[in-house]
Amino acid sequence: MRSLSTSGKLILCALAIFIGMQQAKAQPSTQGRVVINEYMPWPSSSCGTTAEFVELLNFGPGPIDIGCYILTDGDFSVTIPANTILQPGQYYILAGQNTLPQPCGNMDSTITVNLNWYTCGCTSGTIPNTGDGFMTDGGSASEQIVLMDGAGNVVDAAVRSSPETSANITSSSAGSCTPLTFDLDTKTFIYETIGVNAGRGNTFARVVDGDCGWLRDSKQSAKASNASSGDASDITYEIDIVEATNCGSVYGSVEIHVKHHDYSMVFPMNYTISFDSDNDGDFDFADSYTYGHDSTAPSVSISGLFLGRYRITVASVGGCYLQSFEFTILSCTAVLPVTLEYFKSSQKGKQQSFEWKLTDGHEIEKMVLQKSNDGYSFTTEAEINVRPVTGSQVYHHTVGGNLAKYYRLKIKTNTDRVIYSSVVSSGVPSNVNVPQAWPTPARSNLFVNLSAEQDQAVAYQVISSNGTVAARGTWQLSRGKNVLELAVNGLAPGLYQLVMMQDLKPVSIKFIKQ
């Protein structure tokens, strides 16, 4: 092997720095994810100041003890009593009275409050029950609301525009909690900016539960799903069970696809996985929880899953855009023999023709031809009629009209296994040269599409899910498009990242080894 040039050594150095950055993200340390989901800082005159409320929500995947958590606006604080357990999907309402009558808490029902900050004996001082009350009212007021855990770590924080000046506060012991002294002005954290005026009788509410977007909501939906407002989030998720069984050395794997207009607002994503280790059908404190992050848009890939039932909750880099999924990894008795032999395309005029061959496709539930203009985010072009057969079957489909730049095939079996083809170009002019790897999952060889503006050598490393280097080498690229081959038969089954430095820029491609 030739010795590395100075530029080659620089590339490996930059690669090491890039990998280190990928691994340096902080991990969560609880079974659930609790957020400030909605709050009313300025009740209508008929409801009065004591009708202010704050709604907390545990998005899961498991329960969480919010005992000794502190809610503050920077002037006062409220400490939640010790040993307060919030189950996944459960709301917790703090307000200035025991019940919020219709329509002061919800437009169609009376709400029972979990904690009344006037009678709980858990506040930093006496909160006024007239005028501003706990929070600064007025449609133009820029009130902040912050939730901290018992150690003073900020769990969630929101502000209308910019935070008001805070005071030095000593929180209540709330019976058995340790009081904390703090000043929000001296703490370092990031607020979610709401950006709209509340107005009397409205709440600040997340567009849907756990979302990053906020709106002014006149429905006052304390202890009710924000989704009832009829508004839609600007992010969508879809989960695929890539490998649905745990068979010997082949473990289960899933991929969560994310669609958003700006992935820098979403990635790196954190996730919490709950495994029903006692197999009782519930996700509770007795089960096991693991944490991770994925920095490579547009999907979150997780492998190495054993037989059993799972719930996963993902969160964006900002701690919102929360979404939960449940799935099951099956035993080896579920045989998944279907194989995609090839997928290819050809163009004639304004039509693009596709052909592919399947072997033992009798378990296929759905086949979808997908399209994309950036090579990352794919949508449905057509759903193909399934003809389940034993043996081999060749399929054809033609697309006309305005062609997308890229296409791929997605196959889903009736046991939820998902197979993706390679990505093919339609021949539509494009300045985007997207690196792609196929097949996924890979068994013996992985093929990689990589374009280069000039002849050059590219060093690569294969990084396992635990951060170790599983393989390394160098590819010699020619100007234009290159199809490269990587032997992966020596790798253990699991999730990997193929990481390269090309033109001093990091390139990362995820793949799964069966």
C-alpha positions in Angstrom: 0.0 0.0 0.0 1.3 3.5 -0.8 2.1 5.8 2.0 -0.3 8.7 2.6 0.5 12.1 1.2 0.2 15.2 3.4 -3.2 15.9 2.0 -4.2 12.3 2.8 -3.1 12.7 6.4 -5.1 15.9 6.6 -8.2 14.1 5.3 -7.8 11.4 8.0 -7.3 14.0 10.7 -10.5 15.9 9.6 -12.3 12.6 9.4 -11.3 11.8 13.0 -12.6 15.2 14.1 -15.9 14.7 12.3 -16.4 11.3 13.8 -15.6 12.8 17.3 -18.3 15.5 16.8 -20.8 12.8 15.8 -20.2 11.0 19.1 -20.1 14.0 21.4 -23.8 14.6 21.7 -25.3 14.5 25.2 -27.7 11.7 25.9 -31.0 12.0 27.9 -31.2 10.1 31.2 -34.9 9.5 31.9 -37.6 7.1 30.7 -39.9 9.8 29.5 -39.8 13.2 27.8 -41.9 15.9 29.5 -42.6 19.2 27.8 -44.5 22.4 28.4 -47.3 21.7 26.0 -49.6 24.7 26.5 -50.2 27.6 28.9 -52.6 30.5 29.5 -50.9 33.7 30.8 -53.9 36.0 30.4 -57.4 34.5 31.2 -60.6 36.2 30.2 -62.1 38.7 32.6 -65.0 36.3 33.3 -62.6 33.6 34.4 -60.2 35.8 36.5 -56.5 35.7 37.2 -56.6 32.4 39.1 -57.6 30.6 35.8 -54.0 30.8 34.5 -52.8 27.3 33.8 -49.8 25.4 32.5 -50.1 22.0 30.8 -47.3 19.5 31.0 -47.2 16.4 28.9 -45.1 13.2 29.2 -44.5 12.1 25.6 -42.9 8.8 26.6 -41.8 6.2 25.8 -41.9 5.4 29.5 -43.1 6.9 32.7 -41.3 9.7 34.4 -41.0 11.0 38.0 -41.5 14.8 37.8 -41.4 15.1 41.6 -39.4 18.2 42.7 -39.5 19.6 39.2 -39.7 23.4 39.3 -41.9 25.6 37.1 -40.9 29.3 37.0 -41.6 32.5 35.1 -38.5 34.2 36.5 -40.4 35.9 39.3 -42.1 33.0 41.1 -41.6 29.3 41.2 -43.8 26.3 41.8 -42.3 23.0 43.0 -44.1 19.8 42.1 -44.4 17.5 45.1 -41.9 14.6 45.4 -42.9 11.2 43.9 -45.2 12.6 41.3 -45.3 10.0 38.5 -46.5 10.9 35.0 -47.3 8.1 32.6 -46.7 8.2 28.9 -49.3 10.4 27.2 -50.5 11.7 30.6 -51.1 15.5 31.1 -50.4 17.4 34.3 -52.1 20.7 34.9 -50.9 23.4 37.2 -53.2 26.4 37.8 -54.5 28.9 40.3 -57.6 27.0 41.3 -58.7 23.3 41.9 -60.9 23.2 38.8 -61.1 25.2 35.6 -64.8 25.5 34.7 -65.9 25.4 31.1 -64.8 27.4 29.2 -61.9 28.6 31.4 -59.9 25.4 31.0 -61.5 23.8 27.9 -64.2 25.1 25.7 -66.3 22.0 26.1 -65.5 20.6 29.6 -64.5 21.4 33.2 -60.9 20.5 34.0 -59.7 19.1 37.3 -56.3 20.6 38.1 -53.4 18.4 39.4 -51.8 21.2 41.4 -53.2 24.5 42.7 -50.3 26.9 43.3 -52.3 29.0 45.7 -53.0 26.2 48.2 -50.1 23.7 47.6 -47.6 25.3 49.9 -45.0 24.7 47.2 -44.2 28.2 45.8 -41.2 30.5 46.3 -43.5 33.3 47.5 -47.0 34.5 47.6 -48.3 34.6 44.0 -50.8 37.5 43.5 -54.4 36.4 42.7 -55.3 39.6 41.0 -53.6 41.6 38.2 -50.8 39.7 36.5 -51.0 36.7 38.8 -48.3 34.0 38.2 -47.5 35.1 34.7 -47.3 38.6 33.1 -50.6 39.1 31.3 -51.4 41.4 28.4 -51.3 40.4 24.7 -47.9 42.1 24.1 -46.2 40.8 27.3 -43.2 38.7 26.6 -43.6 36.2 29.4 -41.2 33.2 29.6 -42.1 29.9 31.2 -39.3 27.4 32.2 -39.4 23.8 33.6 -36.4 22.5 35.5 -35.7 19.2 37.2 -34.9 18.9 40.9 -31.2 19.5 40.2 -31.9 22.7 38.4 -31.3 21.4 34.8 -33.6 23.1 32.3 -36.0 20.5 30.8 -38.1 22.8 28.6 -38.4 26.6 28.1 -40.6 28.8 26.0 -41.0 32.6 25.5 -43.3 34.7 23.4 -40.5 36.9 22.0 -37.6 37.7 24.4 -37.4 36.9 28.1 -38.2 39.5 30.7 -35.7 40.3 33.4 -35.7 37.6 36.2 -35.3 37.7 39.9 -33.2 35.7 42.3 -35.5 32.9 43.4 -35.3 30.2 46.1 -37.7 27.4 45.4 -40.0 25.7 47.9 -39.1 22.3 49.5 -42.6 21.1 48.7 -42.3 18.7 51.7 -39.2 16.7 50.9 -37.6 18.5 47.9 -34.3 20.3 48.2 -34.8 24.0 47.7 -32.8 25.6 44.9 -31.6 29.2 44.5 -31.4 30.4 40.9 -31.7 33.3 38.5 -32.8 32.6 35.0 -30.8 35.5 33.7 -27.6 33.7 34.8 -28.5 30.2 33.4 -27.4 29.1 29.9 -30.2 27.5 27.9 -32.2 28.0 24.7 -35.9 29.2 24.7 -38.4 28.1 22.1 -39.7 31.3 20.7 -43.5 31.4 20.2 -43.7 34.7 18.3 -47.4 35.5 18.6 -49.4 37.7 21.0 -51.7 35.7 23.3 -54.6 38.1 23.7 -57.1 37.7 26.6 -58.6 34.2 26.9 -56.2 32.5 24.6 -53.4 30.0 25.2 -50.0 29.5 23.8 -50.2 25.9 22.5 -48.0 23.7 20.5 -49.5 23.1 17.0 -49.8 19.4 17.9 -48.7 17.6 21.1 -44.9 17.8 21.4 -44.4 19.9 18.3 -41.8 22.7 17.7 -44.4 25.0 16.3 -46.7 27.2 18.5 -49.9 29.0 17.9 -52.5 31.2 19.7 -55.4 28.8 20.5 -58.8 30.0 21.6 -59.9 26.5 22.5 -58.1 26.4 25.8 -57.4 22.7 25.6 -55.9 21.9 29.1 -55.7 18.2 29.5 -56.7 17.6 25.9 -54.7 16.8 22.8 -53.6 19.9 20.9 -54.2 17.9 17.7 -57.9 18.7 18.2 -57.3 22.2 16.9 -57.1 20.8 13.3 -53.7 22.3 12.7 -51.0 20.3 11.1 -47.3 20.1 12.0 -44.7 21.0 9.3 -42.9 17.6 9.9 -44.0 14.1 9.1 -42.5 10.7 10.1 -42.8 7.2 8.8 -41.3 4.1 10.3 -40.1 1.0 8.4 -39.2 -2.3 10.0 -36.1 -3.1 7.8 -35.4 -6.4 9.5 -38.4 -7.8 11.4 -36.8 -10.8 13.0 -34.1 -11.8 15.5 -32.5 -14.9 14.0 -29.1 -16.0 15.3 -26.6 -13.3 14.4 -29.2 -11.3 12.4 -30.9 -8.8 14.7 -34.0 -6.6 14.1 -33.6 -3.1 12.7 -35.9 -0.1 12.0 -35.6 3.1 10.1 -37.6 6.3 10.8 -37.9 8.6 7.8 -38.2 12.3 8.5 -39.7 14.8 6.1 -39.0 18.5 6.8 -38.1 21.6 4.7 -35.0 22.3 6.8 -33.1 19.3 8.3 -30.7 21.7 10.2 -33.7 22.4 12.4 -34.2 18.7 13.1 -30.9 16.8 13.1 -29.1 15.5 15.1 -32.1 13.7 16.5 -32.1 12.1 19.9 -34.2 9.0 20.7 -35.2 6.9 23.7 -36.0 3.2 23.2 -38.1 1.3 25.7 -37.9 -2.5 25.6 -40.7 -4.5 27.3 -38.1 -6.6 29.0 -40.6 -8.3 31.4 -43.1 -8.9 28.5 -46.1 -7.7 30.5 -47.4 -5.5 27.7 -46.6 -2.2 29.5 -43.7 0.2 29.3 -42.9 1.0 32.9 -40.0 1.5 35.3 -39.3 -2.2 35.3 -38.4 -2.2 31.6 -35.1 -1.3 30.0 -34.3 2.1 28.3 -31.5 3.0 26.0 -30.6 6.4 24.4 -29.0 7.4 21.2 -28.7 10.1 18.5 -28.5 10.1 14.7 -26.8 13.0 12.9 -27.5 11.9 9.3 -30.6 13.3 7.7 -33.2 12.4 6.5 -33.7 9.2 8.6 -33.0 7.6 12.0 -31.6 4.1 11.7 -31.5 1.7 14.7 -30.3 -1.9 14.6 -29.2 -4.7 17.0 -32.8 -5.2 18.3 -33.6 -8.4 20.1 -36.8 -10.3 20.0 -39.6 -8.4 21.8 -41.9 -5.4 21.9 -40.5 -1.8 21.7 -41.6 1.8 21.9 -39.3 4.6 20.6 -39.7 8.3 21.1 -37.6 10.6 18.8 -36.9 14.3 19.4 -35.3 17.0 17.3 -32.1 18.8 18.1 -34.3 21.4 19.8 -36.0 18.8 22.0 -39.4 19.1 20.3 -41.0 17.6 17.1 -41.7 14.6 19.4 -43.0 11.4 17.9 -43.5 7.9 19.3 -43.7 4.5 17.6 -44.4 1.0 18.8 -43.2 -2.1 17.0 -42.3 -5.8 17.6 -39.3 -7.8 16.5 -40.4 -11.3 15.7 -38.8 -14.7 16.2 -37.1 -16.8 13.5 -40.4 -18.6 12.8 -41.3 -15.7 10.5 -39.3 -16.6 7.4 -38.7 -13.6 5.0 -37.5 -15.1 1.7 -38.4 -12.4 -0.7 -35.4 -11.1 -2.7 -35.0 -8.1 -5.0 -32.8 -9.4 -7.8 -32.4 -6.1 -9.7 -34.0 -2.7 -10.3 -33.2 -0.7 -13.4 -34.6 2.0 -15.6 -34.4 3.4 -19.2 -35.6 6.7 -20.7 -37.2 7.2 -24.1 -38.4 10.8 -24.9 -40.5 12.0 -22.0 -41.1 8.6 -20.5 -39.1 6.6 -17.9 -39.5 2.8 -17.9 -38.6 0.7 -14.9 -38.0 -3.0 -14.6 -37.3 -5.2 -11.6 -37.2 -8.9 -10.7 -38.4 -10.5 -7.4 -37.8 -14.0 -6.2 -40.2 -15.7 -3.8 -42.4 -12.7 -3.5 -45.5 -14.4 -2.1 -45.2 -12.4 1.2 -45.3 -9.0 -0.4 -47.9 -6.7 0.9 -47.1 -3.5 -1.0 -44.7 -2.2 -3.7 -44.3 1.6 -4.1 -42.3 3.4 -6.8 -40.9 6.5 -5.1 -39.5 9.7 -6.6 -37.2 12.5 -5.4 -35.6 15.7 -6.7 -32.9 15.9 -4.1 -32.0 12.2 -3.7 -32.8 12.2 0.0 -36.5 12.9 0.5 -38.7 10.5 -1.4 -42.5 10.6 -2.0 -44.9 8.1 -3.8 -44.9 8.1 -7.5 -47.1 5.1 -7.9 -48.3 2.0 -5.9 -47.7 -1.1 -8.0 -50.3 -3.9 -8.1 -48.9 -6.9 -6.2 -49.1 -10.3 -7.8 -47.8 -12.7 -5.1 -46.0 -15.7 -6.7 -43.6 -18.4 -5.7 -40.4 -18.3 -7.8 -39.3 -15.4 -9.9 -41.4 -12.5 -11.3 -40.5 -9.6 -13.5 -42.4 -6.3 -13.1 -42.6 -3.2 -15.3 -43.9 0.3 -14.8 -43.7 3.5 -17.0 -43.8 7.1 -15.9 -44.5 10.0 -18.2 -44.9 13.7 -18.0 -42.8 15.8 -15.6 -40.1 13.4 -14.5 -38.4 13.6 -11.1 -34.6 13.4 -11.0 -34.4 10.2 -8.9 -36.4 7.0 -8.4 -36.3 4.0 -6.1 -38.5 1.0 -5.3 -39.8 0.3 -1.8 -41.2 -3.2 -1.0 -43.0 -4.0 2.2 -43.8 -7.6 3.2 -46.8 -8.7 5.3 -44.5 -9.1 8.3 -43.5 -5.4 8.0 -40.0 -6.0 6.5 -39.0 -3.2 4.1 -36.6 -3.6 1.2 -35.2 -0.6 -0.8 -33.7 -0.8 -4.3 -30.8 1.3 -5.4 -31.6 4.9 -6.5 -31.6 5.4 -10.2 -31.4 8.7 -12.1 -34.0 9.6 -14.7 -31.6 11.6 -16.8 -33.2 14.9 -15.9 -30.4 17.5 -15.6 -29.4 18.0 -12.0 -26.6 19.7 -10.1 -27.1 17.4 -7.2 -24.8 14.4 -7.0 -26.1 12.4 -4.0 -24.0 9.6 -2.7 -26.1 6.4 -2.4 -25.4 2.9 -1.1 -27.2 -0.3 -1.9 -28.5 -2.9 -1.3 -29.8 -2.2 2.2 -29.7 -4.4 4.2 -26.4 -5.7 2.7 -25.2 -9.3 3.0 -21.8 -9.6 1.3 -21.1 -6.6 -0.8 -22.2 -2.9 -0.6 -22.2 -0.7 -3.7 -21.7 3.0 -3.5 -22.5 5.8 -6.1 -20.0 8.7 -5.7 -19.4 11.5 -8.1 -16.1 13.4 -8.4 -15.2 16.7 -10.1 -11.6 15.4 -10.8 -9.5 12.3 -10.3 -8.8 11.9 -6.7 -8.1 9.4 -3.8 -10.7 9.2 -1.1 -10.1 7.6 2.3 -13.0 6.0 4.0 -13.9 4.4 7.3 -16.8 2.1 8.3 -18.0 3.1 11.8 -20.1 0.7 13.9 -23.1 1.8 16.0 -20.9 1.8 19.1 -18.4 4.2 17.5 -15.6 1.8 16.7 -13.8 1.6 13.3 -14.9 -1.7 11.7 -13.1 -1.2 8.4 -11.0 1.4 6.5 -9.5 1.8 3.1 -8.9 4.2 0.1 -10.9 4.5 -3.1 -9.4 5.9 -6.3 -12.1 8.1 -8.0 -12.3 9.1 -11.6 -13.9 12.3 -12.8 -17.6 11.9 -13.1 -19.8 9.2 -11.6 -18.2 6.2 -9.8 -19.7 2.9 -8.7 -17.6 1.5 -5.9 -17.7 -1.9 -4.2 -17.1 -2.6 -0.5 -16.9 -6.1 0.9 -19.0 -6.3 4.1 -19.2 -10.1 4.6 -16.7 -9.8 7.4 -18.8 -7.3 9.4 -21.1 -8.3 12.2 -24.8 -7.7 11.6 -25.9 -4.2 12.6 -26.0 -0.5 11.7 -22.9 1.2 10.2 -21.9 4.6 8.8 -19.6 4.8 5.8 -17.7 8.0 6.4 -15.5 9.8 3.8 -13.8 13.2 3.4 -14.3 14.4 -0.2 -13.1 17.9 -1.2 -12.5 18.4 2.5 -16.2 17.9 3.2 -17.5 15.0 5.3 -19.8 12.5 3.5 -21.7 10.0 5.6 -23.9 7.1 4.3 -25.8 4.8 6.6 -26.3 1.1 5.8 -27.4 -2.1 7.6 -25.4 -5.3 7.5 -27.5 -8.5 7.7 
